[in-house]
Amino acid sequence: SKFVNWKDRTTCVLFGDGAGAVVLQGSDAPTGLLSFVLGSDGSGYDALIVPGGGSSLPFCQEVLDRGLHYIKMDGKRVFRFAVKTPAEAALKAVEACGLSVEDIDLLIPHQANLRIIHSLAETLGLPWEKVYVNLDRYGNTSAASIPIALCEAVEEGRVREGDNIVLLGFGAGLTWATAVVRWGVPVAFSEMFPWRWPLSREAPFEKVRAAARGAIGAILSVVGALLLPFYSGADKGGSQSKKSSERGDAPCDE
């Protein structure tokens, strides 16, 4: 990463680059987000920071020369924060949705540090087999760590329908966030939009053809309704011209 100083061994050996995304889908099933807790403490802003390049210290030659465009971290301060505050937030989130720690099937924490993850599991009272870790393969990928871990946990079969999952993040700011999620399975397109069933790929050919005919008919009806005034005007004008000719009083006669 361009934000990592490879001469600073307190940070460069910890971080990795990554990206992840989660697609959410509406459903009437009793799954999804059950509760969440968010928090921040601005007094710890300088514990984990990229000092230069922002509005308070714009990028310039001096920032570059002093290495202020690289990430700076006070490891001890971050550790003391990470083993306490995020765990408290997780307990609040679990309690807020009426669950207990025993109801949690899997904890997917931010993959910052193995000691921190161990401490979080101990504070929450979760056995290690209920904690997902991939830190050893990718390092700390920052905001991407939870989506990557969630994706791999699903692929490995460690997340199943109906499981209660705790997603626990924390980082610069200092900030923290916890979400309790009940895992569901993707809903089929035809179940989400039953009125579109004839157009779904699973529909029989006859239904697709019937739907296409109906759509074409509706379009032609609308077009016809829009053009009707023009046709009516043309007929009316033709009748007037005919009557004028019969009376012999056409405009050009004058």
Secondary structure, DSSP 8 states (H G I E B T S, - for coil): -TT--TT-TTTTTTB------------SSS-EEEEEEEEE-GGGGGGEE--SSSSSS---HHHHHTTTTS-EE-HHHHHHHHTTHHHHHHHHHHHHTT--GGG--EEEE--S-HHHHHHHHHHHT--GGGB---HHHH-B-GGGHHHHHHHHHHHTT---TT-EEEEEEEETTTEEEEEEEE------HHHH-GGGGGGSTTS-HHHHHHHHHHHHHHHHHHHHHHHHHHHHHHHHHHHHHHHHHHHT--GGG-
